[in-house]
Amino acid sequence: MLLKMTAGLSGPEFNLKPGDEYEFEDAEAARLIEAGFAEKADGEAPAAAPAAKKKGKANVVSAEGGDAAD
């Protein structure tokens, strides 16, 4: 069921903000509507929700053992 989010929600496969539309299984959709996190959306399902972008520095490891005391 296609839902329009009224609250933010994130998980391993999505990161949704209020106003985003996402396709959920019927049981999960009913649970989210009942909890007030979403409402039924009008229109077609989006291809896929955009993945969350991580901010900050990359996790970089030195190739020389990583001892900072040298």
N, C-alpha and C positions, 0 to 999 in steps of 0.2 A: 504494500500500500504506500502511495506517495504521500509524504508528510511535509509540512512546512514548520520549521522549528520556531518555537516561541522562546526558547532558552538555549544556551550553549550546551553542546554535548560532544564529547570526544571518546574515541575508542581506538583499538588497534588498526581499524580499516577506515576511519573517518575522523574529521575534525570539523564540526558544524557550529555555526554561529546563528543567532536569531535571524530569521528570514531565509535561511538556506533550505532547499528542498532535497530530500533524500528518500530512496525507496527502502522500506523496512518490511520484514515478514509481518503477516497480519497480527500475530499474537504480540509481537514486540510493539507494533504500531498502536494497538489498542492500549497497551500498558503506558506508552508515552503520552497518548492523548488523555487518558484517565489521570495521569500525574500532572498534567498541565504543561508538559514540556513541548508539545507539538499539537498541530491541528491538521486535518485533512487538507491537502493541497489541490488546487485546480490546475489542470494542464498535464503535460507529458513529463515523464521521468527524465531527469538529467542523465547524461552519459555516465558520469562518475563524479563523486565529490572530490574537490581538489585536495591533495595531500598537504599536510601541515609542513611549513618550512621551519627548520630549526635555525635559531639565531645564535650567534656567538662564534667562538673560534673552533676550528676543526680539532679533533682529538689527534694530536701528532705525537709520535713516539720517535725518539732519536734512534738511529741505526747503530750508534756506538755504545749501547748498553744502558743509556739513560741516567748515568750517575752525574748529578749536578755538582758534586763536590770536587770534581777533577780540576 
